[in-house]
Amino acid sequence: MSRFRLPLLAAAATVLVTVGALLLTGSGSVAPSGGDPVPGPVVDAEDRAALGSAPVVRGADAPPPDPGVTLTDPEAVVRAYLQAAHGIDAADGGRTHLRAAPYAVPGTAAATIGVLVVDPPPPGTGRAASVRSLELEAADRADRRRGYLAAVETRTGGDASVFTTTVVVARQPDGRWLVAAETPENPDLRAGED
């Protein structure tokens, strides 16, 4: 038996065992009898109630944009958005905050729901955010959308974390640039680990 055949057979056996286990337990995509919906990974309201999870409360209304931010400058908008979105207070725990909403496209989650705070700083403290670097990664031909890669540092007391995030801004009909989407790439890394 060649040295390549044994690992291939082991991998095939693992796949077969996994598929068989999924089919036997009903965790696969096979529809259960009786017309019930296919079970999935989504936690519904009944599941959340059983787990005793607290509902998320919407934070205070959005403040006006900082008058020092030039909304026709896409880089200034990205920086203001990231500082507002990732700078949090201890009182933000268990709710959303809308401090980044003035820099977000109307109708997006950041503009209507806000940023959910899942790890608030200790009582009496805050977490400041600053943009370490910002690089233009892409722009469409009409220059109506731009994508930036940013390195963001958050600091709570003496502890610092750095993560990278991709931010897409869209030019509005009035010439303002607003954030259409943000996708963090490696949240929760401590400074020096990225």
LOPA-8817 format. One record per residue (C-alpha): residue in one letter; residue number from 1; x, y, z. Coordinates in nm, 3 decimals. Example, Ala and Ser with C-alpha at 12.3 -4.5 7.8 and 13.67 -1.06 7.14 Angstrom:
# LOPA-8817
- A, 1, 1.230, -0.450, 0.780
- S, 2, 1.367, -0.106, 0.714
# end
This chain:
# LOPA-8817
- M, 1, 0.000, 0.000, 0.000
- S, 2, 0.150, 0.339, -0.100
- R, 3, 0.222, 0.600, 0.163
- F, 4, -0.048, 0.828, 0.015
- R, 5, -0.328, 0.573, 0.009
- L, 6, -0.344, 0.519, 0.387
- P, 7, -0.407, 0.889, 0.475
- L, 8, -0.669, 0.912, 0.198
- L, 9, -0.849, 0.605, 0.331
- A, 10, -0.840, 0.747, 0.685
- A, 11, -0.984, 1.080, 0.566
- A, 12, -1.260, 0.902, 0.370
- A, 13, -1.349, 0.692, 0.673
- T, 14, -1.371, 1.004, 0.891
- V, 15, -1.607, 1.172, 0.643
- L, 16, -1.828, 0.861, 0.624
- V, 17, -1.848, 0.829, 1.002
- T, 18, -1.936, 1.199, 1.040
- V, 19, -2.207, 1.187, 0.772
- G, 20, -2.347, 0.867, 0.922
- A, 21, -2.360, 1.022, 1.269
- L, 22, -2.539, 1.329, 1.134
- L, 23, -2.798, 1.117, 0.956
- L, 24, -2.857, 0.894, 1.259
- T, 25, -2.900, 1.186, 1.500
- G, 26, -3.113, 1.395, 1.266
- S, 27, -2.863, 1.681, 1.271
- G, 28, -2.810, 1.680, 0.899
- S, 29, -3.023, 1.845, 0.636
- V, 30, -3.270, 1.556, 0.611
- A, 31, -3.620, 1.686, 0.681
- P, 32, -3.785, 1.524, 0.981
- S, 33, -4.115, 1.346, 0.932
- G, 34, -4.440, 1.528, 1.007
- G, 35, -4.356, 1.846, 0.818
- D, 36, -4.156, 2.002, 1.104
- P, 37, -3.890, 2.254, 0.997
- V, 38, -3.536, 2.131, 0.959
- P, 39, -3.344, 2.188, 1.284
- G, 40, -3.062, 2.436, 1.251
- P, 41, -2.801, 2.628, 1.447
- V, 42, -3.024, 2.935, 1.500
- V, 43, -3.131, 3.006, 1.857
- D, 44, -3.494, 3.115, 1.854
- A, 45, -3.690, 3.311, 2.116
- E, 46, -3.796, 2.992, 2.297
- D, 47, -3.434, 2.873, 2.318
- R, 48, -3.318, 3.212, 2.450
- A, 49, -3.593, 3.210, 2.713
- A, 50, -3.489, 2.860, 2.821
- L, 51, -3.129, 2.976, 2.853
- G, 52, -3.238, 3.278, 3.056
- S, 53, -3.061, 3.528, 2.835
- A, 54, -3.135, 3.893, 2.890
- P, 55, -3.280, 4.096, 2.604
- V, 56, -3.057, 4.353, 2.439
- V, 57, -3.160, 4.709, 2.519
- R, 58, -3.116, 4.987, 2.264
- G, 59, -2.891, 5.267, 2.386
- A, 60, -2.950, 5.639, 2.389
- D, 61, -3.030, 5.821, 2.066
- A, 62, -2.743, 5.900, 1.832
- P, 63, -2.553, 6.223, 1.894
- P, 64, -2.487, 6.467, 1.610
- P, 65, -2.165, 6.418, 1.414
- D, 66, -1.853, 6.583, 1.550
- P, 67, -1.836, 6.928, 1.383
- G, 68, -1.459, 6.880, 1.344
- V, 69, -1.510, 6.584, 1.109
- T, 70, -1.528, 6.671, 0.739
- L, 71, -1.797, 6.436, 0.611
- T, 72, -1.681, 6.483, 0.250
- D, 73, -1.343, 6.327, 0.343
- P, 74, -1.384, 5.946, 0.342
- E, 75, -1.076, 5.882, 0.557
- A, 76, -1.194, 6.130, 0.821
- V, 77, -1.534, 5.958, 0.826
- V, 78, -1.378, 5.611, 0.867
- R, 79, -1.159, 5.733, 1.154
- A, 80, -1.450, 5.907, 1.330
- Y, 81, -1.672, 5.601, 1.283
- L, 82, -1.415, 5.357, 1.425
- Q, 83, -1.334, 5.576, 1.724
- A, 84, -1.704, 5.617, 1.803
- A, 85, -1.801, 5.253, 1.736
- H, 86, -1.523, 5.096, 1.943
- G, 87, -1.495, 5.351, 2.221
- I, 88, -1.729, 5.235, 2.496
- D, 89, -1.826, 5.310, 2.855
- A, 90, -1.892, 5.064, 3.137
- A, 91, -2.258, 5.173, 3.133
- D, 92, -2.289, 5.042, 2.773
- G, 93, -2.285, 4.680, 2.892
- G, 94, -2.589, 4.477, 2.784
- R, 95, -2.712, 4.737, 2.538
- T, 96, -2.621, 4.895, 2.210
- H, 97, -2.473, 5.238, 2.163
- L, 98, -2.535, 5.468, 1.870
- R, 99, -2.233, 5.697, 1.892
- A, 100, -2.114, 5.581, 1.546
- A, 101, -2.457, 5.629, 1.384
- P, 102, -2.389, 5.981, 1.248
- Y, 103, -2.114, 5.831, 1.031
- A, 104, -2.317, 5.532, 0.904
- V, 105, -2.543, 5.501, 0.600
- P, 106, -2.908, 5.546, 0.708
- G, 107, -3.088, 5.212, 0.736
- T, 108, -2.776, 5.008, 0.817
- A, 109, -2.750, 4.825, 1.149
- A, 110, -2.491, 5.070, 1.281
- A, 111, -2.726, 5.361, 1.211
- T, 112, -3.049, 5.207, 1.341
- I, 113, -2.955, 4.946, 1.604
- G, 114, -2.608, 5.054, 1.706
- V, 115, -2.304, 4.865, 1.822
- L, 116, -2.368, 4.583, 2.071
- V, 117, -2.135, 4.591, 2.370
- V, 118, -2.060, 4.235, 2.482
- D, 119, -1.748, 4.303, 2.690
- P, 120, -1.787, 4.634, 2.874
- P, 121, -1.493, 4.771, 3.072
- P, 122, -1.505, 4.760, 3.454
- P, 123, -1.740, 5.003, 3.632
- G, 124, -1.615, 5.358, 3.637
- T, 125, -1.386, 5.312, 3.336
- G, 126, -1.409, 5.342, 2.961
- R, 127, -1.245, 5.197, 2.654
- A, 128, -1.092, 5.445, 2.410
- A, 129, -1.037, 5.358, 2.045
- S, 130, -0.786, 5.508, 1.805
- V, 131, -0.694, 5.427, 1.447
- R, 132, -0.330, 5.320, 1.419
- S, 133, -0.329, 5.290, 1.041
- L, 134, -0.571, 5.328, 0.754
- E, 135, -0.509, 5.205, 0.400
- L, 136, -0.724, 5.234, 0.091
- E, 137, -0.772, 4.880, -0.039
- A, 138, -1.024, 4.924, -0.320
- A, 139, -1.253, 5.172, -0.495
- D, 140, -1.515, 5.124, -0.762
- R, 141, -1.466, 5.284, -1.104
- A, 142, -1.721, 5.559, -1.039
- D, 143, -1.559, 5.630, -0.698
- R, 144, -1.890, 5.585, -0.516
- R, 145, -1.758, 5.315, -0.280
- R, 146, -1.421, 5.269, -0.117
- G, 147, -1.286, 4.993, 0.103
- Y, 148, -1.030, 5.062, 0.374
- L, 149, -0.824, 4.832, 0.595
- A, 150, -0.773, 4.981, 0.941
- A, 151, -0.571, 4.880, 1.244
- V, 152, -0.762, 4.991, 1.554
- E, 153, -0.622, 5.006, 1.904
- T, 154, -0.856, 4.993, 2.201
- R, 155, -0.727, 5.084, 2.544
- T, 156, -0.884, 5.019, 2.883
- G, 157, -0.658, 5.156, 3.154
- G, 158, -0.316, 5.009, 3.084
- D, 159, -0.446, 4.718, 2.872
- A, 160, -0.435, 4.757, 2.495
- S, 161, -0.575, 4.544, 2.216
- V, 162, -0.524, 4.583, 1.844
- F, 163, -0.743, 4.442, 1.572
- T, 164, -0.782, 4.496, 1.200
- T, 165, -1.110, 4.571, 1.035
- T, 166, -1.235, 4.638, 0.685
- V, 167, -1.462, 4.939, 0.641
- V, 168, -1.663, 5.020, 0.328
- V, 169, -1.777, 5.378, 0.277
- A, 170, -2.036, 5.495, 0.025
- R, 171, -2.058, 5.843, -0.126
- Q, 172, -2.402, 5.994, -0.074
- P, 173, -2.581, 6.216, -0.331
- D, 174, -2.493, 6.525, -0.123
- G, 175, -2.120, 6.442, -0.135
- R, 176, -2.089, 6.300, 0.219
- W, 177, -1.912, 5.968, 0.267
- L, 178, -2.081, 5.733, 0.517
- V, 179, -1.991, 5.386, 0.643
- A, 180, -2.191, 5.113, 0.469
- A, 181, -2.028, 4.811, 0.639
- E, 182, -1.757, 4.707, 0.882
- T, 183, -1.606, 4.363, 0.916
- P, 184, -1.350, 4.306, 1.196
- E, 185, -1.085, 4.054, 1.096
- N, 186, -0.917, 3.955, 1.421
- P, 187, -1.091, 4.104, 1.726
- D, 188, -0.967, 4.029, 2.077
- L, 189, -0.596, 4.011, 1.993
- R, 190, -0.374, 4.179, 2.248
- A, 191, -0.123, 4.438, 2.130
- G, 192, 0.181, 4.273, 1.978
- E, 193, -0.002, 3.953, 1.883
- D, 194, -0.124, 4.065, 1.545
# end
